[in-house]
Amino acid sequence: VRRRLEARLERALDADVTIDSLGFDFIRGRMDFSFHAERTRGGRLAVAVDRVEVQVRPIVYLFGDRTIKRVVVDRATVETAGGISTAMRRFPAGSSSK
């Protein structure tokens, strides 16, 4: 799971990604992880996320229903070329009506 998550984030960010921590609660339908990413090609990008909470349908996630109900990003820092840096504390990144 860790390697697949890293691969998906690497494709999305076009960066090298390392998952720092990863936890699951399939009964409640929740996955938490933290990661950092860095890209030097095409301009510098560094991303550090202290916590991402992903809510999925409880237990049925194990049986193939990968519908994401909600994603919350908590305490993220993004730095780009030229020293531009921004930080955010808590951000609901999206939800699904399914």
DSSP file (Angstrom, degrees, kcal/mol; ACC not computed):
  #  RESIDUE AA STRUCTURE BP1 BP2  ACC     N-H-->O    O-->H-N    N-H-->O    O-->H-N    TCO  KAPPA ALPHA  PHI   PSI    X-CA   Y-CA   Z-CA
    1    1 A V     >        0   0    0      0, 0.0     4,-2.5     0, 0.0     5,-0.2   0.000 360.0 360.0 360.0 -44.6    0.0    0.0    0.0
    2    2 A R  H  >  +     0   0    0      1,-0.2     4,-2.5     2,-0.2     5,-0.2   0.928 360.0  46.4 -57.8 -46.9    2.8    2.4    0.9
    3    3 A R  H  > S+     0   0    0      1,-0.2     4,-2.5     2,-0.2    -1,-0.2   0.889 112.2  50.0 -67.4 -38.6    4.6    1.9   -2.4
    4    4 A R  H  > S+     0   0    0      2,-0.2     4,-2.2     1,-0.2    -1,-0.2   0.908 111.5  49.1 -65.1 -40.3    1.4    2.3   -4.5
    5    5 A L  H  X S+     0   0    0     -4,-2.5     4,-2.4     2,-0.2     5,-0.2   0.923 111.4  49.2 -64.2 -44.2    0.5    5.5   -2.6
    6    6 A E  H  X S+     0   0    0     -4,-2.5     4,-2.7    -5,-0.2    -2,-0.2   0.923 110.6  51.1 -59.4 -44.1    4.0    6.9   -3.2
    7    7 A A  H  X S+     0   0    0     -4,-2.5     4,-2.1     2,-0.2    -2,-0.2   0.896 110.4  48.5 -62.4 -40.9    3.7    6.0   -6.9
    8    8 A R  H  X S+     0   0    0     -4,-2.2     4,-2.2     2,-0.2    -1,-0.2   0.916 113.7  46.0 -66.2 -42.8    0.4    7.8   -7.2
    9    9 A L  H  X S+     0   0    0     -4,-2.4     4,-2.7     2,-0.2     5,-0.3   0.883 109.9  55.0 -67.4 -37.5    1.7   10.9   -5.5
   10   10 A E  H  X>S+     0   0    0     -4,-2.7     4,-1.5    -5,-0.2     5,-1.0   0.912 110.7  45.3 -60.8 -42.9    4.9   10.8   -7.6
   11   11 A R  H  <5S+     0   0    0     -4,-2.1    -2,-0.2     2,-0.2    -1,-0.2   0.917 114.9  47.7 -65.6 -42.7    2.8   10.8  -10.8
   12   12 A A  H  <5S+     0   0    0     -4,-2.2    -2,-0.2     1,-0.2    -1,-0.2   0.878 124.4  29.9 -67.2 -38.8    0.5   13.6   -9.5
   13   13 A L  H  <5S-     0   0    0     -4,-2.7    -1,-0.2     2,-0.2    -2,-0.2   0.534  95.7-132.6 -98.0  -8.5    3.3   15.9   -8.4
   14   14 A D  T  <5S+     0   0    0     -4,-1.5     2,-0.3    -5,-0.3    -3,-0.2   0.947  72.3 109.5  50.0  51.6    5.9   14.8  -10.9
   15   15 A A  S   <S-     0   0    0     -5,-1.0     2,-0.5    -6,-0.2    24,-0.2  -0.934  82.0 -90.9-147.5 164.2    8.3   14.6   -7.9
   16   16 A D  E     -A   38   0A   0     22,-2.5    22,-2.2    -2,-0.3     2,-0.4  -0.744  49.8-164.1 -80.8 126.5   10.1   12.1   -5.7
   17   17 A V  E     -A   37   0A   0     -2,-0.5     2,-0.4    20,-0.2    20,-0.2  -0.916  16.4-170.0-121.4 139.3    7.8   11.2   -2.8
   18   18 A T  E     -A   36   0A   0     18,-2.6    18,-2.0    -2,-0.4     2,-0.6  -0.994  18.9-140.3-126.5 125.4    8.5    9.5    0.5
   19   19 A I  E     -A   35   0A   0     -2,-0.4    16,-0.3    16,-0.2     3,-0.1  -0.748  16.4-172.8 -81.5 121.5    5.6    8.4    2.8
   20   20 A D  E     +     0   0A   0     14,-2.1     2,-0.3    -2,-0.6    15,-0.2   0.858  67.6   2.2 -85.4 -38.7    6.7    9.3    6.4
   21   21 A S  E     -A   34   0A   0     13,-1.3    13,-1.8     2,-0.0     2,-0.3  -0.991  61.1-172.5-148.7 153.2    3.9    7.6    8.2
   22   22 A L  E     +A   33   0A   0     -2,-0.3     2,-0.3    11,-0.2    11,-0.2  -0.970   7.2 173.6-151.1 128.4    0.8    5.5    7.2
   23   23 A G  E     -A   32   0A   0      9,-3.0     9,-2.3    -2,-0.3     2,-0.4  -0.985  10.7-158.5-139.4 150.2   -2.1    4.3    9.3
   24   24 A F  E     +A   31   0A   0     -2,-0.3     7,-0.2     7,-0.2     2,-0.2  -0.954  16.2 178.6-128.4 144.9   -5.4    2.5    8.5
   25   25 A D  E  >> +A   30   0A   0      5,-2.7     5,-2.4    -2,-0.4     4,-1.3  -0.715  10.7 173.5-138.5  87.0   -8.7    2.1   10.3
   26   26 A F  T  45S+     0   0    0      3,-0.2    33,-3.3     1,-0.2    35,-0.2   0.749  74.9  61.8 -71.5 -23.7  -10.8    0.0    8.0
   27   27 A I  T  45S+     0   0    0     31,-0.2    -1,-0.2     1,-0.2    -2,-0.0   0.937 116.0  31.4 -65.9 -45.1  -13.6   -0.3   10.5
   28   28 A R  T  45S-     0   0    0     -3,-0.2    -2,-0.2     2,-0.1    -1,-0.2   0.575 113.8-117.9 -87.7 -10.8  -14.2    3.4   10.5
   29   29 A G  T  <5 +     0   0    0     -4,-1.3    27,-2.6     1,-0.2     2,-0.4   0.940  66.0 133.8  76.5  48.9  -13.1    3.8    6.9
   30   30 A R  E   < -AB  25  55A   0     -5,-2.4    -5,-2.7    25,-0.2     2,-0.4  -0.990  34.5-174.7-137.5 141.0  -10.1    6.1    7.4
   31   31 A M  E     -AB  24  54A   0     23,-2.3    23,-3.1    -2,-0.4     2,-0.4  -1.000  10.0-169.4-129.1 133.1   -6.5    6.2    6.2
   32   32 A D  E     +AB  23  53A   0     -9,-2.3    -9,-3.0    -2,-0.4     2,-0.3  -0.956  14.5 158.0-120.2 140.1   -4.0    8.8    7.6
   33   33 A F  E     -AB  22  52A   0     19,-1.9    19,-2.5    -2,-0.4     2,-0.3  -0.990  25.0-151.8-154.0 160.9   -0.6    9.5    6.2
   34   34 A S  E     +A   21   0A   0    -13,-1.8   -14,-2.1    -2,-0.3   -13,-1.3  -0.949  24.0 167.1-128.3 153.3    2.2   12.1    6.0
   35   35 A F  E     -AB  19  49A   0     14,-1.7    14,-2.9    -2,-0.3     2,-0.3  -0.982  25.0-145.8-156.6 165.2    4.7   12.6    3.3
   36   36 A H  E     -AB  18  48A   0    -18,-2.0   -18,-2.6    -2,-0.3     2,-0.3  -0.987  16.8-170.4-135.7 150.5    7.3   14.9    1.7
   37   37 A A  E     -AB  17  47A   0     10,-2.9    10,-2.6    -2,-0.3     2,-0.4  -0.977   4.2-170.5-139.5 148.5    8.1   15.4   -1.9
   38   38 A E  E     -AB  16  46A   0    -22,-2.2   -22,-2.5    -2,-0.3     2,-0.4  -0.991   3.1-177.7-144.6 136.2   10.8   17.1   -3.8
   39   39 A R  E     + B   0  45A   0      6,-2.9     6,-2.4    -2,-0.4   -24,-0.1  -0.998  11.4 169.4-130.8 134.8   11.2   17.9   -7.5
   40   40 A T    >   +     0   0    0     -2,-0.4     3,-1.0     4,-0.2     2,-0.3   0.603  56.1  89.5-115.2 -22.1   14.3   19.6   -9.1
   41   41 A R  T 3  S+     0   0    0      1,-0.2     4,-0.0   -27,-0.1     0, 0.0  -0.586  99.3  10.7 -79.1 137.9   13.5   19.1  -12.8
   42   42 A G  T 3  S-     0   0    0     -2,-0.3    -1,-0.2     2,-0.0     2,-0.1   0.719 141.1 -29.5  71.7  20.6   11.5   21.9  -14.4
   43   43 A G  S <  S-     0   0    0     -3,-1.0     2,-0.2    37,-0.1    -2,-0.0   0.033  86.1 -74.9 108.8 140.9   11.8   24.1  -11.4
   44   44 A R        +     0   0    0     -4,-0.1    37,-1.3    -2,-0.1     2,-0.3  -0.430  47.9 172.2 -73.0 137.8   12.2   23.4   -7.7
   45   45 A L  E     +BC  39  80A   0     -6,-2.4    -6,-2.9    35,-0.2     2,-0.4  -0.962   6.1 179.6-144.0 126.4    9.2   22.2   -5.7
   46   46 A A  E     -BC  38  79A   0     33,-2.8    33,-3.0    -2,-0.3     2,-0.4  -0.998   4.8-177.2-128.4 129.8    9.3   20.9   -2.2
   47   47 A V  E     -BC  37  78A   0    -10,-2.6   -10,-2.9    -2,-0.4     2,-0.4  -0.991   6.6-178.2-128.8 132.2    6.1   19.8   -0.4
   48   48 A A  E     -BC  36  77A   0     29,-2.5    29,-2.6    -2,-0.4     2,-0.5  -0.990   4.2-173.7-129.6 124.3    5.8   18.6    3.2
   49   49 A V  E     -BC  35  76A   0    -14,-2.9   -14,-1.7    -2,-0.4    27,-0.2  -0.971  12.4-164.0-122.0 119.6    2.4   17.5    4.5
   50   50 A D  E    S+     0   0A   0     25,-2.6     2,-0.3    -2,-0.5    25,-0.2   0.826  75.5   1.7 -70.6 -32.8    2.1   16.6    8.2
   51   51 A R  E     - C   0  74A   0     23,-1.5    23,-3.4    24,-0.2     2,-0.4  -0.923  51.3-174.2-161.7 131.7   -1.2   14.8    7.8
   52   52 A V  E     -BC  33  73A   0    -19,-2.5   -19,-1.9    -2,-0.3     2,-0.5  -0.999  14.4-162.0-122.1 126.9   -3.7   13.7    5.1
   53   53 A E  E     -BC  32  72A   0     19,-2.8    19,-2.5    -2,-0.4     2,-0.5  -0.947   5.7-170.7-110.7 123.2   -6.9   12.1    6.3
   54   54 A V  E     -BC  31  71A   0    -23,-3.1   -23,-2.3    -2,-0.5     2,-0.5  -0.960   6.5-157.7-115.4 123.0   -8.8   10.1    3.7
   55   55 A Q  E     +BC  30  70A   0     15,-3.2    14,-3.1    -2,-0.5    15,-1.5  -0.883  19.2 168.7-102.6 128.8  -12.3    8.8    4.5
   56   56 A V  E     - C   0  68A   0    -27,-2.6    12,-0.2    -2,-0.5    10,-0.1  -0.717  49.6 -68.9-124.8 175.8  -13.6    5.9    2.5
   57   57 A R     >  -     0   0    0     10,-0.9     4,-1.1    -2,-0.2   -28,-0.2  -0.565  67.7-102.1 -68.4 125.6  -16.5    3.6    2.8
   58   58 A P  T  4 S-     0   0    0      0, 0.0     2,-4.6     0, 0.0   -31,-0.2  -0.120  84.0 -21.5 -53.8 145.6  -15.9    1.5    6.0
   59   59 A I  T >4 S+     0   0    0    -33,-3.3     3,-1.4     1,-0.3     4,-0.4  -0.016 119.9  82.6  47.7 -36.0  -14.7   -2.1    5.5
   60   60 A V  G >4>S+     0   0    0     -2,-4.6     5,-1.6     1,-0.3     3,-1.2   0.705  73.9  78.3 -67.6 -15.8  -16.0   -2.4    2.0
   61   61 A Y  G ><5S+     0   0    0     -4,-1.1     3,-1.4     1,-0.3    -1,-0.3   0.878  88.1  57.2 -55.0 -37.8  -12.8   -0.7    0.9
   62   62 A L  G < 5S+     0   0    0     -3,-1.4    -1,-0.3     1,-0.3    -2,-0.2   0.754 104.0  53.2 -65.5 -24.2  -11.1   -4.0    1.4
   63   63 A F  G < 5S-     0   0    0     -3,-1.2    -1,-0.3    -4,-0.4    -2,-0.2   0.175 130.8 -81.1-103.2  17.0  -13.4   -5.7   -1.1
   64   64 A G  T < 5S+     0   0    0     -3,-1.4     2,-1.2     1,-0.2    -3,-0.2   0.224  88.7 123.7 113.1 -16.0  -12.9   -3.3   -4.0
   65   65 A D      < +     0   0    0     -5,-1.6    -8,-0.2     1,-0.1    -1,-0.2  -0.683  28.2 171.5 -81.2 101.3  -15.1   -0.2   -3.4
   66   66 A R        +     0   0    0     -2,-1.2     2,-0.2    -3,-0.1    -1,-0.1   0.087  19.2 146.1 -99.2  22.4  -12.4    2.5   -3.5
   67   67 A T        -     0   0    0     31,-0.1   -10,-0.9     1,-0.1     2,-0.5  -0.435  42.4-142.2 -63.7 124.2  -14.8    5.5   -3.4
   68   68 A I  E     -C   56   0A   0     -2,-0.2   -12,-0.2   -12,-0.2    30,-0.2  -0.795  17.5-174.8 -90.8 125.1  -13.2    8.3   -1.5
   69   69 A K  E     -     0   0A   0    -14,-3.1    27,-1.8    -2,-0.5     2,-0.3   0.843  65.4  -8.9 -87.1 -37.1  -15.7   10.2    0.6
   70   70 A R  E     -CD  55  95A   0    -15,-1.5   -15,-3.2    25,-0.2     2,-0.4  -0.982  51.4-157.6-162.7 146.3  -13.5   13.0    1.9
   71   71 A V  E     -CD  54  94A   0     23,-1.9    22,-1.8    -2,-0.3    23,-0.9  -1.000  10.2-172.6-129.8 130.9   -9.9   14.2    2.0
   72   72 A V  E     -CD  53  92A   0    -19,-2.5   -19,-2.8    -2,-0.4     2,-0.5  -0.990   8.5-157.5-124.5 125.4   -8.5   16.6    4.6
   73   73 A V  E     -CD  52  91A   0     18,-3.2    18,-3.0    -2,-0.4     2,-0.5  -0.890  12.3-166.1-101.4 128.4   -5.0   18.0    4.3
   74   74 A D  E     -CD  51  90A   0    -23,-3.4   -23,-1.5    -2,-0.5   -24,-0.5  -0.968  58.9  -9.6-122.1 125.5   -3.6   19.2    7.6
   75   75 A R  E    S+     0   0A   0     14,-3.9   -25,-2.6    -2,-0.5     2,-0.4   0.982  75.5 174.0  56.2  78.0   -0.4   21.4    8.0
   76   76 A A  E     -CD  49  88A   0     12,-1.9    12,-2.5   -27,-0.2     2,-0.4  -0.885  16.9-163.2-113.9 145.3    1.2   21.5    4.6
   77   77 A T  E     -CD  48  87A   0    -29,-2.6   -29,-2.5    -2,-0.4     2,-0.4  -0.997   5.0-171.0-127.2 132.8    4.2   23.6    3.4
   78   78 A V  E     -CD  47  86A   0      8,-2.8     8,-2.4    -2,-0.4     2,-0.4  -0.990   2.4-175.9-126.2 128.0    5.0   24.2   -0.2
   79   79 A E  E     -CD  46  85A   0    -33,-3.0   -33,-2.8    -2,-0.4     6,-0.2  -0.972   6.2-175.2-122.5 139.2    8.2   25.8   -1.4
   80   80 A T  E >   -C   45   0A   0      4,-2.8     3,-1.2    -2,-0.4     4,-0.4  -0.702  40.7 -61.9-123.6 176.5    9.0   26.6   -5.0
   81   81 A A  G >  S+     0   0    0    -37,-1.3     3,-0.6     1,-0.2    -1,-0.2  -0.240 119.4  37.3 -55.2 145.3   12.0   28.0   -7.0
   82   82 A G  G 3  S-     0   0    0      1,-0.2    -1,-0.2    -3,-0.1     3,-0.1   0.516 127.4 -80.8  86.3   4.7   13.0   31.5   -6.0
   83   83 A G  G <  S+     0   0    0     -3,-1.2     2,-0.3     1,-0.3    -1,-0.2   0.613  77.7 157.0  79.1  11.9   12.3   30.8   -2.3
   84   84 A I    <   +     0   0    0     -3,-0.6    -4,-2.8    -4,-0.4     2,-0.4  -0.577  17.4 178.7 -72.1 129.2    8.5   31.3   -2.5
   85   85 A S  E     +D   79   0A   0     -2,-0.3     2,-0.3    -6,-0.2    -6,-0.2  -0.986  13.6 178.0-136.1 142.9    6.9   29.4    0.4
   86   86 A T  E     -D   78   0A   0     -8,-2.4    -8,-2.8    -2,-0.4     2,-0.3  -0.986   6.7-165.1-140.8 152.6    3.4   29.0    1.6
   87   87 A A  E     -D   77   0A   0     -2,-0.3     2,-0.3   -10,-0.2   -10,-0.2  -0.973   1.3-168.0-136.6 150.8    1.8   27.1    4.4
   88   88 A M  E     -D   76   0A   0    -12,-2.5   -12,-1.9    -2,-0.3     3,-0.1  -0.987  11.9-155.0-138.3 150.6   -1.7   26.0    5.3
   89   89 A R  E    S-     0   0A   0     -2,-0.3   -14,-3.9     1,-0.3     2,-0.4   0.944  75.0  -3.8 -92.2 -57.1   -3.1   24.6    8.5
   90   90 A R  E     +D   74   0A   0    -16,-0.3    -1,-0.3   -15,-0.1   -16,-0.2  -0.985  62.9 171.4-144.8 129.9   -6.2   22.6    7.6
   91   91 A F  E     -D   73   0A   0    -18,-3.0   -18,-3.2    -2,-0.4     2,-0.8  -0.943  29.9-139.6-144.4 114.5   -7.8   22.2    4.2
   92   92 A P  E     -D   72   0A   0      0, 0.0   -20,-0.3     0, 0.0     3,-0.1  -0.666  21.8-165.4 -73.0 112.4  -10.7   19.9    3.1
   93   93 A A  E     -     0   0A   0    -22,-1.8     2,-0.3    -2,-0.8   -21,-0.2   0.539  51.9 -48.3 -83.3  -7.4   -9.3   18.9   -0.3
   94   94 A G  E     -D   71   0A   0    -23,-0.9   -23,-1.9     2,-0.0     2,-0.3  -0.850  46.1-143.8 157.2 167.7  -12.5   17.5   -1.7
   95   95 A S  E     -D   70   0A   0     -2,-0.3     2,-0.4   -25,-0.2   -25,-0.2  -0.978  11.3-135.1-153.8 163.6  -15.5   15.2   -1.2
   96   96 A S        -     0   0    0    -27,-1.8    -2,-0.0    -2,-0.3   -29,-0.0  -0.950  10.3-144.4-123.3 143.8  -17.6   12.9   -3.1
   97   97 A S              0   0    0     -2,-0.4   -28,-0.1     1,-0.2    -1,-0.1   0.499 360.0 360.0 -84.3  -2.8  -21.4   12.6   -3.0
   98   98 A K              0   0    0    -30,-0.2    -1,-0.2   -29,-0.0   -29,-0.1   0.478 360.0 360.0 -76.2 360.0  -21.3    8.8   -3.4
